[in-house]
Amino acid sequence: MYAIAGVTGHTGSIAAETLLAQGKAVRVIVRDAAKGAAWAQKGAEVAVASLEDVAALTAALTGVEGAFVLLPPQGVIASPTPLEHNRKVASAIARAVRAAKLPHVVLLSSVGAQHEKGTGPIQALHHAERELTATGAAVTAVRAAYFQENWGAALGALAQGVLPTFIPAGFRYPQVATRDIGRTVAAALVEGGKPGLQVIELAGPRDYTGHDVAAALAKVAGKPVTAQDAPLDAVVPTFTSFGLSAAVAELYREMYAGIASGHVAWQGGAARQVRGTVEVAETLGGLLAAP
């Protein structure tokens, strides 16, 4: 049996559905029992636990071959101390992993997580990788590229025929769809872990520039679209206007700068490079079709 957190989100749900389709036994971890009802109908076992509740999470992780965990966005977006909040969550997960004697844990991590600083919110995942590895469990860190779905936040400007981007429009960098992440997580769980930390560097089928994404969006939307560079100085006021705390917005500003400078990049070396199959045009089509 495999335990899957985050099933109310894109990545966890795809991982759980993939495993169920393969005939694997799955235990989904939800914060609210009501959100587990649909999964029970699909044949999954349901465990109710917050990732910050060590006792409940220990019970949810006990007796499984492997588990998928992540640092959830709940409680972080408006936090004045987001990194401290995520450190507490990572510590709670690690304590539960240790108490449950979990043999293998798959963590949703990020490109650039090998660095301790200069990566914005990714710093929390660097810490989480270290916390989990210290438990003695085999750890597989799926270091995903920039999410293709992140472009959804820029689609409000589609009416003006522009696609704003805080990363220079001519800069080519890896991007991946959450469907590819979920499928990779499922494969990593079935494959099992090895002692210590194993890293999967996951990207989409090819890397894209902002101009590439704008061209794909133009085809999907059936109208001209131009990628438009937005200044980094606009990150904080833009994100705080969406309800993010200034501290969280500053972290995203640092991350965008890190991507553009090449600091937020693959580690290489012993890390395994994996390419997904979902093109950005397919993801954009789904975003435009969403209610």
C-alpha positions as CSV (number, residue, x, y, z in Angstrom):
1,M,0.0,0.0,0.0
2,Y,1.1,3.5,-0.7
3,A,0.0,6.7,1.2
4,I,-0.6,9.8,-0.8
5,A,-0.9,13.3,0.6
6,G,-2.2,16.3,-1.4
7,V,-5.0,14.4,-3.2
8,T,-7.2,17.6,-3.2
9,G,-4.5,19.1,-5.4
10,H,-3.3,18.3,-8.9
11,T,-0.2,16.4,-8.2
12,G,-1.4,14.2,-5.4
13,S,-4.6,13.4,-7.2
14,I,-2.8,12.3,-10.3
15,A,-0.4,10.1,-8.3
16,A,-3.3,8.4,-6.5
17,E,-5.3,7.9,-9.6
18,T,-2.3,6.5,-11.4
19,L,-1.6,3.9,-8.7
20,L,-5.3,2.9,-8.4
21,A,-5.4,2.4,-12.2
22,Q,-2.5,0.0,-11.8
23,G,-4.3,-2.0,-9.2
24,K,-2.2,-0.8,-6.3
25,A,-3.6,-0.3,-2.8
26,V,-3.8,3.4,-1.9
27,R,-4.4,5.3,1.3
28,V,-5.2,8.9,0.7
29,I,-4.4,11.4,3.4
30,V,-7.0,14.3,3.7
31,R,-7.5,17.0,6.3
32,D,-11.3,16.7,6.1
33,A,-13.1,13.3,6.0
34,A,-15.7,14.7,3.6
35,K,-13.0,15.2,1.0
36,G,-12.0,11.5,1.2
37,A,-15.5,10.2,0.3
38,A,-14.9,10.3,-3.4
39,W,-11.6,8.5,-3.0
40,A,-13.3,5.8,-0.9
41,Q,-15.7,5.3,-3.8
42,K,-12.7,4.8,-6.1
43,G,-11.4,2.0,-3.8
44,A,-8.8,4.0,-1.7
45,E,-8.5,3.8,2.0
46,V,-8.9,7.2,3.7
47,A,-6.8,8.5,6.5
48,V,-7.7,11.9,8.1
49,A,-4.6,13.8,9.1
50,S,-3.0,17.2,8.8
51,L,0.6,17.1,7.8
52,E,1.3,19.2,10.9
53,D,-0.4,16.7,13.2
54,V,2.4,14.3,14.1
55,A,0.2,11.7,15.8
56,A,-2.4,11.5,13.1
57,L,0.2,11.6,10.3
58,T,2.1,8.8,12.0
59,A,-1.0,6.6,12.0
60,A,-1.6,7.5,8.3
61,L,2.0,6.5,7.4
62,T,2.1,3.3,9.4
63,G,2.1,0.0,7.5
64,V,2.7,1.4,4.0
65,E,5.5,0.6,1.6
66,G,6.0,4.3,0.6
67,A,4.4,7.7,0.9
68,F,4.2,10.9,-1.1
69,V,4.4,14.1,0.9
70,L,4.7,17.8,0.0
71,L,4.7,21.2,1.7
72,P,1.1,22.3,1.3
73,P,0.2,25.9,0.5
74,Q,-2.3,26.2,3.3
75,G,-1.2,28.6,5.9
76,V,1.8,29.9,3.9
77,I,0.4,32.4,1.4
78,A,-0.5,35.1,3.9
79,S,2.2,34.2,6.5
80,P,4.6,36.9,7.5
81,T,7.2,34.1,8.2
82,P,6.6,31.5,5.4
83,L,10.0,29.8,5.6
84,E,9.6,29.3,9.4
85,H,6.1,27.9,8.8
86,N,7.3,25.4,6.2
87,R,10.2,24.4,8.5
88,K,7.7,23.4,11.1
89,V,5.6,21.4,8.7
90,A,8.7,19.6,7.4
91,S,9.8,18.9,10.9
92,A,6.4,17.4,11.7
93,I,6.4,15.2,8.6
94,A,9.9,14.0,9.4
95,R,8.9,13.1,13.0
96,A,5.9,11.1,11.7
97,V,8.1,9.4,9.1
98,R,10.5,8.3,11.8
99,A,7.7,7.2,14.2
100,A,5.9,5.2,11.6
101,K,9.2,3.6,10.5
102,L,8.3,4.5,6.9
103,P,10.7,2.8,4.5
104,H,10.4,5.2,1.6
105,V,9.2,8.7,1.2
106,V,8.7,10.6,-2.1
107,L,8.9,14.4,-1.7
108,L,7.6,17.0,-4.2
109,S,10.7,19.2,-4.4
110,S,11.9,21.7,-6.9
111,V,14.6,22.6,-9.3
112,G,17.3,24.5,-7.4
113,A,16.6,22.7,-4.1
114,Q,20.3,21.7,-3.8
115,H,20.9,25.3,-2.8
116,E,20.5,26.6,0.8
117,K,19.9,30.2,-0.2
118,G,19.0,32.5,-3.1
119,T,16.1,30.5,-4.4
120,G,13.1,32.1,-2.7
121,P,10.4,29.7,-1.5
122,I,12.5,26.7,-2.8
123,Q,14.7,27.2,0.3
124,A,12.0,25.4,2.3
125,L,12.3,22.3,0.1
126,H,16.1,22.3,0.6
127,H,15.4,22.1,4.3
128,A,12.7,19.4,3.9
129,E,15.0,17.2,1.8
130,R,17.6,17.4,4.6
131,E,15.0,16.8,7.4
132,L,13.6,13.7,5.7
133,T,16.9,12.2,4.8
134,A,17.9,12.5,8.5
135,T,15.1,10.2,9.4
136,G,16.9,7.2,7.9
137,A,14.1,6.5,5.4
138,A,14.9,6.2,1.8
139,V,14.1,9.5,0.2
140,T,13.2,10.3,-3.4
141,A,13.1,14.0,-4.1
142,V,11.2,14.8,-7.3
143,R,12.7,18.1,-8.1
144,A,10.1,19.5,-10.5
145,A,10.7,22.3,-13.0
146,Y,8.6,25.5,-13.1
147,F,5.0,24.4,-13.2
148,Q,3.3,25.0,-16.6
149,E,0.1,25.7,-14.6
150,N,1.8,28.8,-13.1
151,W,1.0,30.6,-16.4
152,G,-2.7,30.6,-15.3
153,A,-2.0,33.6,-13.1
154,A,-1.0,35.6,-16.2
155,L,-4.0,34.8,-18.3
156,G,-6.0,37.8,-17.1
157,A,-4.1,39.9,-19.6
158,L,-5.1,37.7,-22.5
159,A,-7.9,40.2,-23.5
160,Q,-5.1,42.7,-24.2
161,G,-3.2,40.2,-26.3
162,V,-0.2,40.0,-23.9
163,L,1.3,37.4,-21.7
164,P,3.2,39.1,-18.9
165,T,6.2,37.3,-17.4
166,F,8.6,38.2,-14.6
167,I,11.2,35.9,-16.2
168,P,12.7,37.5,-19.4
169,A,10.6,36.4,-22.3
170,G,13.7,35.3,-24.3
171,F,15.1,33.1,-21.6
172,R,14.6,29.3,-22.1
173,Y,14.0,27.2,-19.0
174,P,12.5,23.9,-18.0
175,Q,8.7,23.7,-17.3
176,V,6.6,20.8,-16.4
177,A,2.9,19.9,-16.1
178,T,1.4,18.7,-12.8
179,R,0.1,15.6,-14.6
180,D,3.7,14.6,-15.4
181,I,4.7,15.2,-11.8
182,G,1.9,13.0,-10.5
183,R,2.8,10.2,-12.8
184,T,6.4,10.5,-12.0
185,V,5.6,10.4,-8.2
186,A,3.6,7.2,-8.8
187,A,6.4,5.6,-10.7
188,A,8.9,6.5,-8.0
189,L,6.7,4.9,-5.3
190,V,6.3,1.7,-7.2
191,E,10.0,1.6,-8.0
192,G,10.9,2.0,-4.3
193,G,13.8,3.8,-2.7
194,K,17.4,3.4,-2.0
195,P,19.3,4.3,1.1
196,G,19.8,8.1,1.5
197,L,18.6,10.8,-0.9
198,Q,17.8,10.0,-4.6
199,V,17.0,13.0,-6.9
200,I,14.8,13.0,-9.9
201,E,15.1,16.2,-12.0
202,L,11.8,16.4,-13.8
203,A,11.1,18.6,-16.8
204,G,8.5,18.7,-19.6
205,P,9.2,17.3,-23.1
206,R,11.2,20.4,-24.0
207,D,12.2,23.7,-22.5
208,Y,10.4,26.9,-23.3
209,T,10.9,30.7,-23.5
210,G,8.1,33.1,-22.7
211,H,7.8,33.7,-26.5
212,D,7.2,30.0,-27.0
213,V,4.5,30.0,-24.4
214,A,2.9,33.1,-25.9
215,A,2.9,31.4,-29.4
216,A,1.3,28.3,-28.0
217,L,-1.3,30.4,-26.2
218,A,-2.1,32.3,-29.4
219,K,-2.8,29.0,-31.2
220,V,-5.0,27.7,-28.4
221,A,-6.9,31.0,-27.9
222,G,-7.1,31.8,-31.6
223,K,-5.8,35.3,-31.3
224,P,-2.4,37.1,-31.4
225,V,-0.5,37.0,-28.1
226,T,2.8,38.6,-27.3
227,A,5.0,37.8,-24.3
228,Q,5.7,41.0,-22.3
229,D,8.6,41.4,-19.8
230,A,7.4,42.6,-16.4
231,P,10.0,44.2,-14.1
232,L,11.1,42.4,-11.0
233,D,10.2,45.5,-9.0
234,A,6.6,44.8,-9.8
235,V,6.6,41.3,-8.2
236,V,5.9,42.4,-4.7
237,P,3.1,44.9,-5.4
238,T,1.5,42.5,-7.8
239,F,1.6,39.5,-5.5
240,T,0.5,41.4,-2.4
241,S,-2.5,42.7,-4.4
242,F,-3.5,39.0,-4.8
243,G,-3.5,38.5,-1.1
244,L,0.0,37.1,-0.6
245,S,2.0,38.5,2.3
246,A,5.0,40.8,1.6
247,A,7.3,38.1,2.9
248,V,6.0,35.5,0.4
249,A,6.0,38.0,-2.4
250,E,9.7,38.8,-1.7
251,L,10.5,35.1,-1.9
252,Y,8.9,34.9,-5.3
253,R,10.9,37.9,-6.5
254,E,14.1,36.1,-5.4
255,M,13.0,32.9,-7.2
256,Y,12.3,34.7,-10.5
257,A,15.7,36.5,-10.2
258,G,17.3,33.1,-9.5
259,I,15.8,31.4,-12.5
260,A,16.9,34.3,-14.8
261,S,20.4,34.2,-13.4
262,G,20.8,30.5,-13.7
263,H,21.1,29.9,-10.0
264,V,17.7,28.1,-9.8
265,A,18.8,25.3,-12.2
266,W,19.5,21.6,-12.2
267,Q,22.1,20.0,-10.0
268,G,23.1,17.4,-12.5
269,G,25.7,14.8,-11.4
270,A,24.1,11.7,-9.9
271,A,20.6,13.1,-10.2
272,R,18.3,11.3,-12.7
273,Q,16.9,13.4,-15.5
274,V,13.4,12.6,-16.5
275,R,11.2,14.2,-19.2
276,G,7.4,14.3,-19.1
277,T,5.2,14.2,-22.1
278,V,2.7,17.1,-21.6
279,E,3.4,20.1,-23.9
280,V,2.6,23.6,-22.6
281,A,0.0,24.1,-25.2
282,E,-2.0,21.2,-23.8
283,T,-1.8,22.7,-20.3
284,L,-2.8,26.1,-21.5
285,G,-5.8,24.7,-23.3
286,G,-6.9,23.1,-20.0
287,L,-6.4,26.4,-18.1
288,L,-8.5,28.3,-20.7
289,A,-11.2,25.6,-20.6
290,A,-11.4,25.6,-16.8
291,P,-14.6,27.3,-15.3
